[in-house]
C-alpha cells in the first residue's frame, strides 16, 4: 500500500522568493528572481529550463544557501535554508577534481571536510564509485580519465556525503554530444538506485524531458516560474524514447514557451 502522506510530502518549497542585487557599474537594482513559488516532492527529479539569463543558476545557488533571498523563504524538510549545509550537495558543470588526488581520494574529499571519514564511509565511497561505473579506477588520477569519467567522479563525490538534496548545475554541458547522451542514461540509472531528490539545470530541452519527472520553465528576467510540465513518460527510460512522438510533443510544447519568453529579451 502506498503511503500517500509520504508521497505528497514536500521536500523543498520556495515561497514568494525574490533575489535582487545592485549592479556595481550602473548602481541600479537588478531583479534576478521574482515571486518564485514552487514545491518539489520527496524523490522527484526536477529539471529547470528557460532563456539565458532567466535566473536558473541563481535559483540553484539560493537553494544551496550561497545567495540570500531578498524576500521570501526556501524550506528544505520544513527547515528554513539560511546558508550552505551538509543536507545539500552540488554537482557543477566542471568536475573541479584535485589533480594530485586519486579517484578514491577525490570522492572522499567532501567527507574529509566534514570530518566524517570512517571505515563505514570509506566503504560507502567505494559503493558509489562502483555505482558510477568506475570500479578499477580508484587509484587513477584525473588526468588519466576522460571528461565523462571525471564527471562520474564528481557525481560520486556529491553522493558520498549522503545529501538530502542533490543540486546539478548543467553537469553534462562540457561533454561531447555522444558522451552527453550516454551520461544522461547513466545519470538516470544512478538516480533510480539512490532516489535522491534532484534539481537539474540545463539549456537542453530534450535532456530535461528525458531526465525529469517535472520540468519547470522559467521566464525572461526577472526569472519566475511560467509553467510546470509533468513528464508522464514511463520509467526506466532508454535513449530510444527520444524518437517517441510523445517525447517530441513535449519538446515542442516547452520550446514554444521558451521561444515566447525569449522574444521579451530581444533574442529574436
TORFINU-822472 format. One record per residue (C-alpha): residue in one letter; x, z, y. Coordinates in nm, 4 decimals, always signed. Layout:
BEGIN
+----+----------+----------+----------+
! aa !     east !       up !    north !
+----+----------+----------+----------+
!  a !        X !        Z !        Y !
...
+----+----------+----------+----------+
end
This chain:
BEGIN
+----+----------+----------+----------+
! aa !     east !       up !    north !
+----+----------+----------+----------+
!  x !  +0.0000 !  +0.0000 !  +0.0000 !
!  x !  +0.1343 !  -0.0956 !  +0.3455 !
!  x !  +0.1841 !  +0.1877 !  +0.5914 !
!  x !  +0.0005 !  +0.0394 !  +0.8915 !
!  x !  +0.1263 !  +0.3182 !  +1.1161 !
!  x !  +0.4875 !  +0.2206 !  +1.0397 !
!  x !  +0.4022 !  -0.1487 !  +1.0666 !
!  x !  +0.2591 !  -0.1028 !  +1.4191 !
!  x !  +0.5343 !  +0.1295 !  +1.5418 !
!  x !  +0.7176 !  +0.0031 !  +1.8464 !
!  x !  +1.0915 !  +0.0171 !  +1.8023 !
!  x !  +1.1601 !  -0.0919 !  +2.1594 !
!  x !  +0.9366 !  -0.1058 !  +2.4640 !
!  x !  +1.0095 !  -0.2348 !  +2.8135 !
!  x !  +0.7625 !  -0.1141 !  +3.0750 !
!  x !  +0.7381 !  -0.2652 !  +3.4259 !
!  x !  +1.1092 !  -0.3430 !  +3.4140 !
!  x !  +1.2811 !  -0.4767 !  +3.7270 !
!  x !  +1.6530 !  -0.5395 !  +3.7697 !
!  x !  +1.7954 !  -0.6381 !  +4.1068 !
!  x !  +2.1351 !  -0.6372 !  +4.2727 !
!  x !  +2.2941 !  -0.7218 !  +4.6068 !
!  x !  +2.4936 !  -1.0447 !  +4.6349 !
!  x !  +2.8236 !  -0.9347 !  +4.7888 !
!  x !  +2.8787 !  -1.2683 !  +4.9627 !
!  x !  +2.5377 !  -1.3063 !  +5.1241 !
!  x !  +2.4436 !  -0.9361 !  +5.1268 !
!  x !  +2.0974 !  -1.0337 !  +5.0088 !
!  x !  +1.8996 !  -0.8803 !  +4.7246 !
!  x !  +1.8789 !  -1.0868 !  +4.4060 !
!  x !  +1.5920 !  -1.0069 !  +4.1704 !
!  x !  +1.7169 !  -1.0875 !  +3.8190 !
!  x !  +1.4222 !  -0.9464 !  +3.6215 !
!  x !  +1.0722 !  -0.8716 !  +3.7435 !
!  x !  +0.7923 !  -0.6795 !  +3.5752 !
!  x !  +0.9136 !  -0.7223 !  +3.2166 !
!  x !  +0.6639 !  -0.5765 !  +2.9725 !
!  x !  +0.7214 !  -0.6244 !  +2.6012 !
!  x !  +0.7116 !  -0.4381 !  +2.2719 !
!  x !  +0.9218 !  -0.5003 !  +1.9629 !
!  x !  +0.8270 !  -0.3668 !  +1.6218 !
!  x !  +1.0482 !  -0.1950 !  +1.3692 !
!  x !  +1.2429 !  -0.4524 !  +1.1655 !
!  x !  +1.1458 !  -0.7532 !  +1.3797 !
!  x !  +1.3850 !  -1.0370 !  +1.4545 !
!  x !  +1.3181 !  -1.1368 !  +1.8155 !
!  x !  +1.4674 !  -1.4348 !  +1.9977 !
!  x !  +1.4652 !  -1.4817 !  +2.3742 !
!  x !  +1.4895 !  -1.8271 !  +2.5299 !
!  x !  +1.4420 !  -1.9654 !  +2.8793 !
!  x !  +1.6023 !  -2.1692 !  +3.1571 !
!  x !  +1.9633 !  -2.0995 !  +3.2529 !
!  x !  +1.9861 !  -1.8043 !  +3.4890 !
!  x !  +1.6491 !  -1.6587 !  +3.3880 !
!  x !  +1.7943 !  -1.3168 !  +3.3050 !
!  x !  +1.8138 !  -1.3270 !  +2.9245 !
!  x !  +2.1589 !  -1.1681 !  +2.9088 !
!  x !  +2.0705 !  -0.9314 !  +3.1950 !
!  x !  +1.7795 !  -0.8046 !  +2.9875 !
!  x !  +2.0005 !  -0.7603 !  +2.6814 !
!  x !  +2.2617 !  -0.5713 !  +2.8843 !
!  x !  +1.9876 !  -0.3481 !  +3.0248 !
!  x !  +1.8688 !  -0.2685 !  +2.6717 !
!  x !  +2.2324 !  -0.1967 !  +2.5814 !
!  x !  +2.2462 !  +0.0521 !  +2.8683 !
!  x !  +2.5121 !  -0.1416 !  +3.0576 !
!  x !  +2.2788 !  -0.2135 !  +3.3527 !
!  x !  +2.0476 !  +0.0408 !  +3.5153 !
!  x !  +1.6933 !  -0.0784 !  +3.5871 !
!  x !  +1.5791 !  -0.0896 !  +3.9479 !
!  x !  +1.2299 !  +0.0009 !  +3.8313 !
!  x !  +1.0582 !  +0.0738 !  +3.5042 !
!  x !  +1.1881 !  +0.2012 !  +3.1726 !
!  x !  +1.3154 !  +0.0942 !  +2.8339 !
!  x !  +1.2220 !  +0.3115 !  +2.5375 !
!  x !  +1.4058 !  +0.2955 !  +2.2062 !
!  x !  +1.2440 !  +0.5016 !  +1.9312 !
!  x !  +1.0368 !  +0.6640 !  +2.2087 !
!  x !  +1.3517 !  +0.7799 !  +2.3892 !
!  x !  +1.4386 !  +0.6511 !  +2.7356 !
!  x !  +1.7527 !  +0.4366 !  +2.7496 !
!  x !  +1.9828 !  +0.5932 !  +3.0092 !
!  x !  +2.3113 !  +0.4285 !  +2.9144 !
!  x !  +2.5104 !  +0.2988 !  +2.6166 !
!  x !  +2.4561 !  +0.4747 !  +2.2866 !
!  x !  +2.5506 !  +0.4787 !  +1.9203 !
!  x !  +2.1999 !  +0.3615 !  +1.8334 !
!  x !  +2.2740 !  +0.0093 !  +1.9691 !
!  x !  +2.5391 !  -0.2401 !  +1.8686 !
!  x !  +2.6257 !  -0.5659 !  +2.0457 !
!  x !  +2.7469 !  -0.8946 !  +1.8960 !
!  x !  +2.8936 !  -1.1120 !  +2.1709 !
!  x !  +2.9445 !  -1.4866 !  +2.1980 !
!  x !  +3.3172 !  -1.4477 !  +2.1266 !
!  x !  +3.4308 !  -1.2250 !  +1.8372 !
!  x !  +3.6861 !  -1.0366 !  +2.0542 !
!  x !  +3.8783 !  -0.9192 !  +1.7494 !
!  x !  +4.2012 !  -0.7259 !  +1.7936 !
!  x !  +4.4679 !  -0.9757 !  +1.6829 !
!  x !  +4.7058 !  -0.7107 !  +1.5483 !
!  x !  +4.4422 !  -0.5609 !  +1.3184 !
!  x !  +4.3291 !  -0.6963 !  +0.9827 !
!  x !  +3.9673 !  -0.7740 !  +0.8967 !
!  x !  +3.9036 !  -0.4291 !  +0.7487 !
!  x !  +4.0714 !  -0.2563 !  +1.0431 !
!  x !  +3.8682 !  -0.4584 !  +1.2939 !
!  x !  +3.5481 !  -0.3726 !  +1.1082 !
!  x !  +3.6419 !  -0.0031 !  +1.1139 !
!  x !  +3.7267 !  -0.0067 !  +1.4841 !
!  x !  +3.3813 !  +0.0973 !  +1.6058 !
!  x !  +3.3760 !  +0.3883 !  +1.3617 !
!  x !  +3.7197 !  +0.4958 !  +1.4834 !
!  x !  +3.5954 !  +0.5041 !  +1.8427 !
!  x !  +3.3039 !  +0.7200 !  +1.7275 !
!  x !  +3.5397 !  +0.9380 !  +1.5188 !
!  x !  +3.3297 !  +0.8708 !  +1.2097 !
!  x !  +3.5869 !  +0.7280 !  +0.9687 !
!  x !  +3.5488 !  +0.8823 !  +0.6247 !
!  x !  +3.5566 !  +0.7811 !  +0.2617 !
!  x !  +3.1849 !  +0.7014 !  +0.2783 !
!  x !  +3.2041 !  +0.4942 !  +0.5981 !
!  x !  +3.5067 !  +0.3026 !  +0.4638 !
!  x !  +3.3046 !  +0.2265 !  +0.1519 !
!  x !  +3.0149 !  +0.1095 !  +0.3696 !
!  x !  +3.2504 !  -0.1111 !  +0.5726 !
!  x !  +3.3622 !  -0.2827 !  +0.2535 !
!  x !  +2.9986 !  -0.3397 !  +0.1584 !
!  x !  +2.9335 !  -0.5155 !  +0.4897 !
!  x !  +3.2492 !  -0.7240 !  +0.4530 !
!  x !  +3.1161 !  -0.8340 !  +0.1147 !
!  x !  +2.7705 !  -0.8945 !  +0.2622 !
!  x !  +2.9000 !  -1.1302 !  +0.5328 !
!  x !  +3.0943 !  -1.3282 !  +0.2710 !
!  x !  +3.4487 !  -1.2110 !  +0.3465 !
!  x !  +3.5350 !  -1.0372 !  +0.0205 !
!  x !  +3.9015 !  -1.1081 !  -0.0473 !
!  x !  +3.9858 !  -1.1452 !  +0.3234 !
!  x !  +4.0073 !  -0.7744 !  +0.4035 !
!  x !  +4.3805 !  -0.7882 !  +0.4824 !
!  x !  +4.3832 !  -1.1184 !  +0.6711 !
!  x !  +4.4449 !  -1.1267 !  +1.0455 !
!  x !  +4.2116 !  -1.3028 !  +1.2946 !
!  x !  +4.4476 !  -1.5993 !  +1.3434 !
!  x !  +4.4190 !  -1.6692 !  +0.9714 !
!  x !  +4.0391 !  -1.7068 !  +0.9933 !
!  x !  +3.8140 !  -1.9879 !  +1.1122 !
!  x !  +3.5800 !  -1.9357 !  +1.4062 !
!  x !  +3.2845 !  -1.8811 !  +1.1760 !
!  x !  +3.4768 !  -1.6258 !  +0.9702 !
!  x !  +3.5820 !  -1.4391 !  +1.2845 !
!  x !  +3.2192 !  -1.4147 !  +1.3912 !
!  x !  +3.1344 !  -1.2778 !  +1.0469 !
!  x !  +3.3900 !  -1.0021 !  +1.1106 !
!  x !  +3.2221 !  -0.9383 !  +1.4460 !
!  x !  +2.8858 !  -0.9041 !  +1.2736 !
!  x !  +3.0222 !  -0.6748 !  +1.0018 !
!  x !  +3.1804 !  -0.4544 !  +1.2703 !
!  x !  +2.8459 !  -0.4252 !  +1.4501 !
!  x !  +2.6569 !  -0.3418 !  +1.1300 !
!  x !  +2.9094 !  -0.0885 !  +1.0038 !
!  x !  +2.8260 !  +0.1629 !  +1.2786 !
!  x !  +2.4676 !  +0.1513 !  +1.1425 !
!  x !  +2.2865 !  +0.0851 !  +1.4719 !
!  x !  +1.9164 !  +0.1337 !  +1.5156 !
!  x !  +1.9036 !  -0.1894 !  +1.7169 !
!  x !  +2.1234 !  -0.4983 !  +1.6887 !
!  x !  +2.1783 !  -0.6999 !  +2.0084 !
!  x !  +2.3133 !  -1.0534 !  +1.9748 !
!  x !  +2.4162 !  -1.2467 !  +2.2863 !
!  x !  +2.4498 !  -1.6141 !  +2.1869 !
!  x !  +2.6795 !  -1.5180 !  +1.8966 !
!  x !  +2.6861 !  -1.8683 !  +1.7452 !
!  x !  +2.7242 !  -2.0788 !  +2.0600 !
!  x !  +3.1046 !  -2.1091 !  +2.0367 !
!  x !  +3.0885 !  -2.2602 !  +1.6868 !
!  x !  +3.0842 !  -2.6283 !  +1.5995 !
!  x !  +2.7425 !  -2.7737 !  +1.5177 !
!  x !  +2.7808 !  -2.7737 !  +1.1394 !
!  x !  +2.9225 !  -2.4209 !  +1.1195 !
!  x !  +2.6496 !  -2.3007 !  +1.3521 !
!  x !  +2.3811 !  -2.4299 !  +1.1156 !
!  x !  +2.5377 !  -2.2581 !  +0.8160 !
!  x !  +2.5806 !  -1.9349 !  +1.0126 !
!  x !  +2.2131 !  -1.9362 !  +1.1084 !
!  x !  +2.1235 !  -1.9382 !  +0.7397 !
!  x !  +2.3809 !  -1.6684 !  +0.6670 !
!  x !  +2.2526 !  -1.4551 !  +0.9526 !
!  x !  +1.9003 !  -1.4679 !  +0.8107 !
!  x !  +2.0308 !  -1.3707 !  +0.4676 !
!  x !  +2.2156 !  -1.0718 !  +0.6135 !
!  x !  +1.9153 !  -0.9681 !  +0.8225 !
!  x !  +1.6895 !  -0.9861 !  +0.5155 !
!  x !  +1.9232 !  -0.7399 !  +0.3412 !
!  x !  +1.9631 !  -0.4966 !  +0.6318 !
!  x !  +1.6230 !  -0.5313 !  +0.8051 !
!  x !  +1.7822 !  -0.4267 !  +1.1330 !
!  x !  +1.5612 !  -0.4711 !  +1.4356 !
!  x !  +1.7369 !  -0.7530 !  +1.6206 !
!  x !  +1.7221 !  -0.9183 !  +1.9636 !
!  x !  +1.8942 !  -1.2558 !  +1.9722 !
!  x !  +1.9655 !  -1.4533 !  +2.2913 !
!  x !  +2.0020 !  -1.8304 !  +2.2602 !
!  x !  +1.9677 !  -2.1549 !  +2.4557 !
!  x !  +1.8854 !  -2.3463 !  +2.1354 !
!  x !  +1.5104 !  -2.3626 !  +2.0772 !
!  x !  +1.5451 !  -2.4752 !  +1.7149 !
!  x !  +1.7782 !  -2.1821 !  +1.6489 !
!  x !  +1.5224 !  -1.9400 !  +1.7942 !
!  x !  +1.2348 !  -2.0842 !  +1.5891 !
!  x !  +1.4431 !  -2.0831 !  +1.2716 !
!  x !  +1.5539 !  -1.7203 !  +1.3069 !
!  x !  +1.2713 !  -1.5356 !  +1.4740 !
!  x !  +0.9533 !  -1.3523 !  +1.3894 !
!  x !  +0.8593 !  -1.3946 !  +1.7549 !
!  x !  +1.0088 !  -1.5878 !  +2.0442 !
!  x !  +0.9835 !  -1.4525 !  +2.3987 !
!  x !  +1.0084 !  -1.7224 !  +2.6651 !
!  x !  +1.1494 !  -1.6023 !  +2.9960 !
!  x !  +1.0503 !  -1.7826 !  +3.3143 !
!  x !  +1.2626 !  -1.9064 !  +3.6009 !
!  x !  +1.4259 !  -1.6405 !  +3.8177 !
!  x !  +1.3146 !  -1.3808 !  +3.8732 !
!  x !  +1.3107 !  -1.3506 !  +3.4962 !
!  x !  +0.9817 !  -1.2495 !  +3.3417 !
!  x !  +0.8006 !  -1.3000 !  +3.0132 !
!  x !  +0.5821 !  -1.6096 !  +3.0449 !
!  x !  +0.4907 !  -1.6361 !  +2.6780 !
!  x !  +0.5327 !  -1.4747 !  +2.3372 !
!  x !  +0.5073 !  -1.7077 !  +2.0377 !
!  x !  +0.4553 !  -1.5860 !  +1.6822 !
!  x !  +0.6677 !  -1.7841 !  +1.4365 !
!  x !  +0.4410 !  -1.7925 !  +1.1333 !
!  x !  +0.6812 !  -1.9816 !  +0.9094 !
!  x !  +0.7328 !  -1.8447 !  +0.5588 !
!  x !  +1.0440 !  -1.6469 !  +0.4726 !
!  x !  +1.3003 !  -1.6864 !  +0.3270 !
!  x !  +1.3763 !  -1.9983 !  +0.5327 !
!  x !  +1.6108 !  -2.2743 !  +0.4328 !
!  x !  +1.7651 !  -2.5113 !  +0.6842 !
!  x !  +1.5409 !  -2.7869 !  +0.5480 !
!  x !  +1.2453 !  -2.6176 !  +0.7206 !
!  x !  +1.3758 !  -2.7682 !  +1.0455 !
!  x !  +1.2272 !  -3.1002 !  +0.9325 !
!  x !  +0.8837 !  -2.9483 !  +0.8725 !
!  x !  +0.6099 !  -3.0722 !  +1.1122 !
!  x !  +0.5042 !  -2.7122 !  +1.1850 !
!  x !  +0.8622 !  -2.6298 !  +1.2860 !
!  x !  +0.8849 !  -2.9343 !  +1.5122 !
!  x !  +0.5488 !  -2.8491 !  +1.6704 !
!  x !  +0.6768 !  -2.5024 !  +1.7640 !
!  x !  +0.9896 !  -2.6533 !  +1.9206 !
!  x !  +0.7802 !  -2.8949 !  +2.1270 !
!  x !  +0.5494 !  -2.6140 !  +2.2392 !
!  x !  +0.8342 !  -2.3852 !  +2.3505 !
!  x !  +1.0219 !  -2.6704 !  +2.5145 !
!  x !  +0.7144 !  -2.7645 !  +2.7203 !
!  x !  +0.7017 !  -2.4089 !  +2.8581 !
!  x !  +1.0726 !  -2.4069 !  +2.9429 !
!  x !  +1.0518 !  -2.7544 !  +3.0952 !
!  x !  +0.7737 !  -2.6381 !  +3.3265 !
!  x !  +0.9746 !  -2.3323 !  +3.4290 !
!  x !  +1.2922 !  -2.5351 !  +3.4795 !
!  x !  +1.1242 !  -2.7532 !  +3.7415 !
!  x !  +1.0756 !  -2.4398 !  +3.9504 !
!  x !  +1.4521 !  -2.4010 !  +3.9675 !
!  x !  +1.5081 !  -2.7625 !  +4.0639 !
!  x !  +1.6686 !  -2.8658 !  +3.7334 !
!  x !  +1.4574 !  -3.1806 !  +3.7184 !
+----+----------+----------+----------+
end
